[in-house]
Amino acid sequence: MVEVIFLGTAGGRYVVAKQLRASAGTVIRIDNSYLLLDPGPGTLVYLAKKRIPIEKIQTIVVSHQHLDHSADLNIVVDAVVEGGLKKRGSVFLTESTLNEGILLSYLKPYLKRLEILRPHTVYEDPPFRLKTTCLLRHNAENHGLIFYLPEGKTIGFLTDTAYFEGLAEEFSEANILVINTVRYTPKEGVLHLSIPDVKRLLTQIRPEEVILTHFGMTMLRANPFKVAQQLSQELGLPIKACYDGMSLKI
């Protein structure tokens, strides 16, 4: 069985700083194996609240170094390796994340695997298999991610980026598409997607299901659930707004 658990749905510094939404990451579970994506602030706490056993997290993926995606990386890794008593766990991150020292050096020898993410590359850490997209348009080295699930299903995570031509094509194979939607309306110089960008994307590709998450203040004020409902009616696609702790069974 595959389950995706959205521990947190905060995007944008104000929403994260005020914890108006939780800023924890996302868990993908395949049977009894767990992958953790983007362990932002509070991830360890929300893993405990959801009773997800930390020792069973075998794979950690960090899309980029910004703190809302990486702040709890070290405490999670330390828990996975039991402070160095066990050599286990795989961490996949960008080169800039590694060079920034986001992962503390004393933890690296205890990991079973430490891998740099490159564009358009497939990585396997059974039972997990994922592929990076091109570099996205953000103020940090950042990739979108597509996870290949059992029975031929795919789930794409369109992480932080501004819209650009060719973005939709990078996620065309995703049956389920999770879109980081920080803004309700676009703002000059802000390298995040807004609702008009989401509309442009979804006129080019038509996933079986779309999930909006990673909300900033303009999205919270607009009410993500109403926005998703209106988008769904307008585009004729099943679109839902994520909430903290939401579980998606595939």
C-alpha positions in Angstrom: 0.0 0.0 0.0 1.2 3.6 -0.8 0.3 6.5 1.5 1.4 10.1 1.2 1.2 12.1 4.5 1.4 15.9 4.3 2.8 16.7 7.8 2.7 20.5 7.0 1.5 22.9 4.4 3.2 26.2 5.2 5.0 28.2 2.5 6.4 31.6 2.7 8.4 33.0 5.6 5.6 34.7 7.5 3.4 31.6 7.6 6.3 29.5 8.6 7.6 31.9 11.3 4.1 32.4 12.8 3.3 28.7 12.3 -0.1 29.6 10.8 0.3 26.2 9.1 2.8 23.5 10.1 6.1 23.6 8.2 6.9 19.9 8.5 7.7 17.8 5.4 5.9 15.1 3.5 6.1 11.4 4.0 5.7 8.7 1.3 5.1 5.2 2.7 5.3 2.1 0.6 4.2 -0.8 2.8 6.6 -0.6 5.8 9.2 1.7 4.2 9.2 5.5 4.7 10.6 8.4 2.6 10.7 11.9 4.0 10.7 14.9 1.6 11.8 18.4 2.7 12.0 18.2 6.5 11.2 21.8 7.4 10.9 23.2 10.9 8.9 21.0 13.2 9.2 17.8 11.2 10.5 15.7 14.1 7.6 16.8 16.3 4.9 16.0 13.6 6.5 12.6 12.9 6.0 11.8 16.5 2.4 13.2 16.5 1.5 11.0 13.5 3.2 8.0 15.2 5.6 7.5 12.3 8.5 5.5 13.6 11.7 7.6 13.0 13.9 4.5 12.8 11.9 3.3 9.7 12.7 6.4 7.7 15.2 5.0 5.2 15.2 7.8 2.6 15.4 11.6 3.0 15.1 13.9 0.0 15.8 17.7 0.3 14.7 19.6 -2.8 16.8 22.7 -1.8 18.5 24.4 1.1 15.9 27.0 2.2 15.1 26.4 5.9 11.4 25.8 5.3 12.6 22.7 3.4 15.6 21.6 5.4 15.6 23.0 9.0 15.0 19.6 10.7 17.3 17.6 8.5 20.0 17.2 11.1 17.8 16.2 14.0 16.0 13.7 11.8 19.2 12.2 10.5 20.6 12.0 14.1 17.5 10.1 15.1 17.6 7.8 12.2 21.3 6.8 12.9 20.6 6.8 16.6 23.4 9.3 17.3 25.9 7.3 15.3 25.1 3.9 16.9 23.6 2.7 13.6 24.9 3.2 10.0 21.7 3.6 8.0 19.6 5.9 5.9 20.0 7.6 2.6 20.0 11.4 2.0 19.5 12.9 -1.4 20.2 16.7 -1.7 21.5 19.3 -4.1 25.1 20.2 -4.3 24.4 23.7 -3.0 22.6 22.3 0.0 25.6 20.2 0.8 28.1 23.0 0.2 26.0 25.3 2.5 26.6 22.9 5.3 22.9 22.3 5.9 23.9 18.7 6.8 26.3 18.7 9.6 29.6 17.0 8.9 29.7 14.8 11.9 26.5 13.0 10.7 27.7 12.2 7.2 29.8 9.1 8.1 26.8 7.4 9.8 24.7 7.5 6.7 24.6 4.5 4.4 24.3 6.8 1.4 24.7 10.5 0.6 23.8 11.4 -3.0 23.9 14.7 -4.9 20.8 15.4 -7.0 21.4 16.3 -10.7 18.9 17.4 -13.3 17.0 14.7 -15.2 18.5 11.8 -13.3 16.8 8.7 -11.9 17.7 7.5 -8.4 16.8 4.3 -6.7 16.7 3.4 -3.0 14.3 0.4 -3.0 11.4 0.4 -2.8 11.7 4.1 -3.7 12.5 5.3 -7.2 12.5 9.0 -8.2 13.5 11.3 -11.0 14.6 14.9 -10.9 13.3 17.5 -13.4 15.3 20.3 -14.9 16.6 23.0 -12.5 13.6 25.1 -11.6 13.6 28.9 -11.5 14.2 29.8 -7.9 16.8 31.6 -5.8 18.4 28.3 -4.8 19.4 25.2 -6.7 16.2 23.3 -6.8 14.6 20.5 -8.8 11.1 19.2 -9.1 10.6 15.5 -8.3 8.7 12.6 -9.7 8.3 9.5 -7.7 7.5 6.1 -9.3 5.1 4.1 -7.2 3.9 0.5 -7.5 1.4 -0.4 -10.1 2.6 2.2 -12.5 1.5 5.3 -10.6 3.5 8.5 -10.5 3.3 11.4 -8.1 5.1 14.7 -9.0 6.1 17.4 -6.6 6.3 20.8 -8.2 8.5 22.5 -5.6 9.4 26.2 -5.3 9.7 28.0 -8.6 8.5 30.8 -10.8 6.6 29.9 -13.9 8.6 29.4 -17.1 7.9 28.0 -20.5 8.5 24.2 -20.5 7.6 23.8 -16.8 4.4 21.8 -17.5 6.2 19.3 -19.8 8.6 18.4 -16.9 5.6 17.0 -15.0 3.6 15.6 -17.9 4.0 12.0 -16.7 2.7 12.6 -13.2 -0.7 11.0 -12.4 -0.9 13.0 -9.2 0.6 16.5 -9.1 1.4 18.3 -5.9 2.0 22.0 -6.6 3.7 24.4 -4.2 1.3 27.4 -4.5 2.7 30.1 -2.3 0.8 33.1 -3.8 -2.8 33.8 -4.8 -1.7 36.5 -7.2 1.7 37.0 -8.8 4.2 39.5 -7.5 7.1 40.9 -9.4 10.5 39.4 -8.3 8.9 36.6 -6.2 10.0 33.2 -7.6 7.0 31.3 -6.5 3.9 30.0 -8.3 0.6 31.8 -8.0 -3.0 30.7 -9.0 -2.7 32.2 -12.5 0.5 30.2 -13.0 -1.3 27.0 -11.8 -4.1 27.7 -14.4 -1.5 28.0 -17.2 0.1 24.8 -16.1 -3.2 22.8 -16.0 -4.3 24.0 -19.4 -1.2 22.2 -20.8 -1.2 19.0 -18.7 -4.1 17.1 -17.1 -3.1 14.9 -14.2 -5.6 12.6 -12.6 -5.5 14.6 -9.4 -4.0 17.9 -8.3 -3.1 18.9 -4.8 -2.2 22.5 -3.8 0.0 23.1 -0.8 2.9 25.2 0.6 0.6 28.2 1.1 1.8 31.8 1.8 -0.4 34.5 3.4 -2.1 35.6 0.2 -3.3 32.0 -0.3 -4.5 31.7 3.3 -6.4 35.0 3.1 -8.1 33.8 -0.2 -9.1 30.4 1.5 -7.2 27.6 -0.2 -10.2 25.3 -0.1 -12.5 27.7 -1.9 -9.7 28.5 -4.4 -9.2 24.8 -5.2 -13.0 24.3 -5.5 -13.3 27.2 -8.0 -10.2 26.0 -10.0 -11.6 22.4 -10.1 -14.9 23.7 -11.5 -13.2 26.0 -14.0 -10.7 23.5 -15.3 -12.7 20.3 -15.0 -10.0 18.6 -12.9 -10.1 17.1 -9.4 -8.1 19.7 -7.5 -7.9 19.9 -3.7 -6.2 22.1 -1.2 -4.0 20.3 1.3 -4.3 20.6 5.0 -1.8 19.7 7.8 -1.8 16.0 8.4 -3.7 15.1 5.3 -3.3 11.5 4.1 -3.6 10.4 0.5 -3.9 6.7 0.0 -2.9 5.5 -3.5 
